[in-house]
Amino acid sequence: MKKQAFLIGLLIIMLILPSQVHAQEDYYWHTSDRYGVELDGEGDAFVVAILTFEGLKENINVGTITLEIPGTKINVLKAIQTPYTYSYYGSYYPESQQQSSFITYNLNKLSDSTLITLNLKTPIMPNQQTTVVLIYQTQDVAKSTLNGLEFNFQTIKDSSAIIRDVGADIYVPSNMELKGKPKFDVQYTPSSFGTFATASQAAISTSDISRYISPYYSRSAQFSAQNLDPNESFTVKGLYGDNVFLLYLNEIIVSIIVLLAIILIFKHFKLISKIKNSFKAKAAIPKIKTSETTFSWTRVLVGGVGSGFLYVITSLLIQFLSSLLQSFSYSGSYFMPLAIILFLIIYFLPVVALFAPAIYLSKTYNWKEGLLAFVIGVVTAVFLLYIMSTAFSGPRPVYSIL
């Protein structure tokens, strides 16, 4: 009995001890972190990390913070502490009227990351927020592939605090495209803020910092995550390059394979002749009995599935032309007016693809065929878009604990 009681007591102590240690570490948390990541044509990145801290424990101030920056080739340029705090709804300036200032830091390079210890000018106090802007460069974020440059960016980890919300925006050169994502205004790129900040040797204006940083919070982040545990990093993956065709090469190949498979199936089962006979059946019926035309599931399935496929194809075409249009707008191409005209024409094609077969069947045969074809078209389009979003999309942001 004594041995059993001893083991039970030891187990209880082991269960309680980690929770006490974890509670001692929860002196602060990150309320809202944002990253501006500017990638170049060689796979390197210029990063502006905006980290907002808030104290949690009464009567406990935190004056130093140790963070871990993933990567082996990290070059920290500046660390700035500002009284401004930021969110999607705007910035807030506390009544203390503290000034923004550069802060000192110490670096400790590890095998696959860099530890940075920040010496805050103003400590993190209970129920108050402060923001640290960290400017650094990292190499080999992206690697060259057949389709373009595939990047893998990891956010900063904090072993002593949870991160409530984190977002990252990816900037690529003006002559390149980020697959599946829109381009941002190049006026407030991370490098432009970095050039301004690194040129300042003394004090830095709080209003200038706000002018550069606020745009990061004026829109939803391209990639985001919530409630990261201590020592957990948010990994953002994607693809960018200067050739839009190569960026979507995998999707194009898959579409061609699917199309060829459909053609072979139709040819093997002689479906084309059956479909033709189904649509020719109307000609043998007197015009007086048009409204009583025999119902045909062949016409319904062909019209419905075909309209669904056409809707998806035209939607992808619009996405492709949108990227092309952005390329022309940044390069000032003379083909810009033509691209706009083509975009406006093709913009209405998905609607035509979805409604035209249904209207044709309703007017030519009967309204039941038209209605069912429309429903099947919608279901087919939704199903195809779901399959493409889960199986054939570009790399997705993932969580990782490294």
C-alpha positions in Angstrom: 0.0 0.0 0.0 2.8 2.4 0.9 4.5 1.7 -2.5 1.2 2.3 -4.3 0.6 5.5 -2.4 4.1 6.7 -3.2 3.6 6.0 -6.9 0.3 7.8 -7.0 1.8 10.8 -5.2 4.7 10.9 -7.6 2.3 10.8 -10.6 0.3 13.7 -9.2 3.5 15.8 -8.7 4.6 15.1 -12.3 1.2 16.2 -13.6 1.1 19.4 -11.5 4.7 20.4 -12.0 4.5 21.1 -15.8 1.4 23.2 -15.5 3.1 25.3 -12.8 6.2 25.8 -15.0 4.0 26.7 -17.9 2.0 29.2 -15.8 5.2 30.9 -14.7 6.1 31.5 -18.4 2.8 33.2 -19.2 3.9 36.7 -18.3 2.8 38.0 -21.7 1.5 37.0 -25.1 1.5 38.2 -28.7 -1.8 39.8 -29.6 -1.3 40.4 -33.3 1.9 39.7 -35.3 2.2 40.7 -38.9 5.0 39.9 -41.4 5.9 41.7 -44.6 8.1 39.3 -46.6 9.6 40.7 -49.8 11.1 38.0 -52.0 13.6 38.6 -54.7 14.4 36.8 -57.9 17.1 34.7 -56.3 15.1 33.3 -53.4 16.2 35.6 -50.6 13.8 37.6 -48.5 13.7 41.0 -46.8 11.4 40.8 -43.8 9.6 43.3 -41.6 8.2 41.6 -38.5 5.7 43.6 -36.5 5.3 42.0 -33.1 2.7 43.2 -30.6 3.1 42.2 -26.9 0.7 42.5 -24.0 1.4 41.8 -20.3 -0.7 39.3 -18.5 0.5 39.1 -14.9 -0.2 41.8 -12.3 2.9 43.5 -10.9 5.2 41.7 -13.3 7.0 43.7 -16.0 9.1 42.0 -18.8 12.2 43.9 -19.9 13.9 41.4 -22.1 12.5 38.9 -24.6 14.3 36.0 -26.4 12.9 35.0 -29.7 14.0 32.4 -32.3 14.2 33.4 -36.0 14.2 30.2 -38.2 16.9 30.0 -40.8 20.7 29.7 -41.0 21.6 32.9 -42.8 19.9 35.6 -40.7 21.1 39.2 -40.9 19.2 41.4 -38.4 19.3 45.1 -39.4 17.3 47.0 -36.9 15.0 46.5 -33.9 12.5 49.3 -33.1 10.1 49.7 -30.2 7.1 51.8 -30.8 4.2 52.8 -28.5 1.7 52.3 -31.4 -0.3 49.1 -31.3 -1.9 47.9 -34.5 -4.9 45.8 -35.5 -7.1 45.2 -38.5 -9.3 48.1 -37.2 -6.6 50.7 -37.0 -3.7 51.9 -34.8 -3.9 53.0 -31.2 -1.5 55.5 -29.5 -1.5 55.3 -25.6 -1.6 58.3 -23.4 1.9 57.9 -22.2 3.2 59.6 -25.4 6.3 57.4 -25.5 8.6 57.9 -28.4 9.7 55.2 -30.8 13.3 54.2 -30.5 15.9 51.7 -31.6 16.5 49.0 -29.0 19.6 46.9 -28.5 19.7 43.2 -29.0 22.1 40.2 -28.8 22.3 37.4 -31.3 23.2 33.7 -30.8 23.4 31.7 -34.0 22.3 28.1 -33.7 22.5 25.3 -36.3 19.2 26.0 -38.0 18.0 29.3 -36.4 19.1 32.5 -34.7 18.2 33.5 -31.1 17.7 37.2 -30.6 17.4 38.7 -27.1 15.6 42.1 -27.2 16.4 44.7 -24.5 13.2 46.7 -24.4 13.3 50.4 -23.6 9.8 50.2 -22.1 9.0 46.9 -20.4 5.9 44.9 -21.2 3.4 45.8 -18.5 0.2 44.2 -17.3 -2.8 44.9 -19.6 -0.7 47.2 -21.8 0.6 46.7 -25.3 3.8 47.6 -27.0 5.1 46.9 -30.5 8.5 45.8 -31.7 9.4 46.1 -35.3 12.2 43.7 -36.3 13.9 44.2 -39.7 16.0 41.4 -41.0 17.2 39.5 -44.1 17.2 35.8 -44.7 18.6 33.8 -47.5 17.5 30.7 -49.4 13.9 31.1 -48.5 12.9 30.0 -52.1 14.4 27.3 -54.3 14.2 27.2 -58.1 11.9 24.6 -59.6 10.5 23.9 -63.1 7.4 25.9 -62.3 9.1 28.9 -60.7 10.5 29.7 -57.3 9.0 27.7 -54.4 9.3 29.5 -51.1 9.0 28.3 -47.5 8.9 31.0 -44.9 8.7 30.4 -41.2 7.6 33.0 -38.7 9.4 33.9 -35.4 9.0 31.5 -32.5 8.6 32.5 -28.8 9.2 29.8 -26.3 7.7 31.9 -23.5 4.4 33.0 -24.9 1.5 32.0 -27.1 0.7 34.0 -30.3 -3.0 34.8 -30.6 -2.9 35.9 -34.2 -0.3 36.0 -36.9 -0.5 37.0 -40.5 2.0 37.2 -43.4 1.9 39.1 -46.7 4.2 38.0 -49.5 5.7 40.6 -51.9 7.3 39.5 -55.2 9.2 41.6 -57.8 7.1 43.6 -60.2 7.9 41.4 -63.1 6.8 38.2 -61.3 3.5 36.7 -60.1 2.6 35.0 -56.8 0.5 32.0 -57.7 -3.1 32.2 -56.6 -2.7 35.6 -54.8 -3.2 39.2 -55.8 -0.3 41.7 -55.9 0.0 44.5 -53.4 0.8 48.2 -53.8 4.6 48.5 -54.1 4.6 51.8 -52.3 5.0 50.3 -48.8 7.1 47.3 -49.5 9.3 45.9 -46.6 12.5 47.0 -48.3 11.2 50.6 -48.6 10.6 50.7 -44.9 13.9 49.0 -44.2 15.8 51.5 -46.2 14.2 54.3 -44.3 14.7 52.7 -40.9 18.3 51.6 -41.4 19.3 55.1 -42.7 18.2 56.6 -39.3 21.0 56.4 -36.7 19.4 58.4 -33.9 15.7 58.6 -32.9 13.0 57.6 -35.3 9.6 59.3 -35.7 6.6 57.4 -34.4 4.4 58.9 -37.1 6.8 57.7 -39.8 6.7 54.2 -38.4 2.9 54.3 -38.4 2.8 55.5 -42.0 4.8 52.5 -43.1 3.3 49.9 -40.9 -0.4 50.7 -40.9 -0.9 49.4 -44.5 0.0 45.9 -43.3 -3.1 46.0 -41.0 -5.5 47.8 -43.4 -6.3 44.6 -45.2 -6.6 40.9 -44.4 -3.3 39.0 -44.5 -2.7 36.6 -47.4 -1.8 33.9 -45.0 -2.9 33.7 -41.4 -3.1 31.5 -38.3 -4.4 31.8 -34.8 -3.4 30.6 -31.3 0.1 29.2 -31.8 1.5 27.6 -28.7 4.9 28.5 -27.2 7.8 27.6 -29.5 5.4 27.0 -32.5 6.1 28.6 -35.9 3.7 29.3 -38.7 5.0 28.2 -42.1 3.9 29.8 -45.3 4.6 28.0 -48.6 3.9 29.2 -52.1 5.1 29.6 -55.7 6.1 32.6 -57.7 7.8 33.4 -61.0 7.8 35.5 -64.2 6.1 32.9 -66.4 2.4 32.6 -65.6 2.1 29.5 -67.9 4.7 27.6 -65.9 3.1 28.6 -62.6 -0.1 26.8 -63.6 1.6 24.1 -65.6 0.5 21.3 -63.3 -3.1 22.4 -63.5 -2.9 22.7 -67.3 -1.4 19.2 -67.6 -4.1 17.7 -65.3 -6.8 19.4 -67.3 -5.5 18.1 -70.6 -5.3 14.5 -69.2 -8.8 14.7 -67.9 -10.0 16.1 -71.2 -8.3 13.3 -73.1 -9.7 10.7 -70.8 -13.2 12.0 -71.3 -12.7 11.9 -75.1 -11.5 8.3 -75.0 -14.4 7.3 -72.8 -16.9 8.9 -75.2 -15.2 7.3 -78.2 -15.0 3.8 -76.6 -18.7 3.7 -75.6 -19.8 5.5 -78.7 -21.5 8.2 -76.6 -21.1 10.9 -79.2 -23.4 9.1 -81.6 -25.9 8.5 -78.9 -25.9 12.1 -77.9 -26.3 13.2 -81.5 -29.3 10.9 -81.9 -30.8 12.2 -78.7 -30.7 15.8 -79.9 -31.9 14.8 -83.4 -35.0 13.1 -82.0 -36.7 16.5 -81.8 -36.7 16.8 -85.6 -38.9 13.7 -86.1 -41.6 15.1 -83.9 -44.3 17.4 -85.4 -44.1 21.0 -84.3 -47.6 20.8 -82.8 -46.3 18.4 -80.2 -43.2 20.2 -79.3 -44.3 20.7 -75.7 -44.7 17.0 -75.3 -41.2 16.1 -76.5 -40.0 12.9 -74.8 -37.8 13.6 -71.8 -34.2 12.6 -72.3 -31.7 12.1 -69.5 -28.9 12.1 -72.1 -29.6 15.7 -73.1 -29.9 16.7 -69.4 -26.6 15.1 -68.4 -24.7 16.4 -71.4 -26.1 19.9 -71.0 -25.6 20.0 -67.2 -22.2 18.4 -66.9 -21.0 20.3 -69.9 -22.1 23.6 -68.5 -20.4 22.8 -65.2 -17.1 22.0 -67.0 -17.4 25.2 -69.1 -18.0 27.3 -66.0 -14.8 26.0 -64.3 -12.7 26.4 -67.5 -13.9 30.0 -68.0 -13.3 30.8 -64.4 -9.7 29.5 -64.6 -9.3 31.5 -67.8 -10.4 34.7 -65.9 -7.9 34.0 -63.2 -5.1 33.5 -65.7 -6.0 36.7 -67.5 -6.2 38.6 -64.2 -2.6 37.7 -63.5 -1.7 38.6 -67.1 -3.5 41.9 -66.7 -1.5 42.7 -63.6 1.7 41.9 -65.3 0.8 44.3 -68.1 -0.2 47.0 -65.6 3.2 46.8 -63.8 5.3 46.6 -67.0 3.3 49.3 -68.9 2.8 47.0 -71.8 1.2 48.3 -75.0 -1.1 45.2 -74.9 -2.8 46.5 -71.8 -6.0 47.9 -73.7 -6.3 44.6 -75.5 -6.0 42.6 -72.3 -8.7 44.7 -70.7 -11.1 44.1 -73.6 -10.5 40.4 -73.6 -11.0 40.3 -69.8 -14.3 42.1 -70.0 -15.5 39.7 -72.7 -14.4 36.6 -70.9 -15.8 37.9 -67.6 -19.3 37.1 -68.7 -18.5 33.6 -70.1 -19.0 31.7 -66.8 -22.5 33.1 -66.6 -23.2 32.2 -70.2 -21.7 28.7 -69.7 -23.9 28.0 -66.7 -27.2 29.4 -68.1 -27.0 28.9 -71.9 -27.4 25.1 -72.0 -30.4 25.2 -69.6 -32.1 27.9 -71.6 -31.5 26.1 -74.9 -33.0 22.8 -73.5 -36.0 24.7 -72.1 -36.8 26.5 -75.3 -36.0 23.6 -77.7 -37.3 20.6 -75.7 -39.1 21.2 -72.4 -38.6 23.2 -69.2 -37.9 20.1 -67.0 -34.8 19.3 -69.0 -33.6 22.9 -68.8 -34.2 23.1 -65.0 -32.5 19.8 -64.3 -29.6 20.7 -66.6 -29.1 23.9 -64.6 -29.1 22.1 -61.3 -26.7 19.5 -62.5 -24.4 22.2 -63.9 -24.3 24.0 -60.6 -23.5 20.7 -58.7 -20.8 19.8 -61.3 -19.2 23.2 -61.0 -19.1 23.1 -57.2 -17.8 19.6 -57.2 -15.0 20.4 -59.7 -14.0 23.6 -57.8 -13.8 21.6 -54.6 -11.7 18.9 -56.1 -9.3 21.5 -57.6 -9.1 23.5 -54.4 -8.1 20.3 -52.4 -6.1 18.3 -54.8 -4.6 20.7 -57.5 -4.0 23.9 -55.7 -0.6 25.4 -54.9 1.2 24.8 -51.7 -0.8 25.7 -48.6 0.3 27.4 -45.4 1.0 24.8 -42.7 1.8 24.7 -39.0 5.1 23.3 -37.8 6.9 22.9 -34.6 10.6 22.7 -35.4 
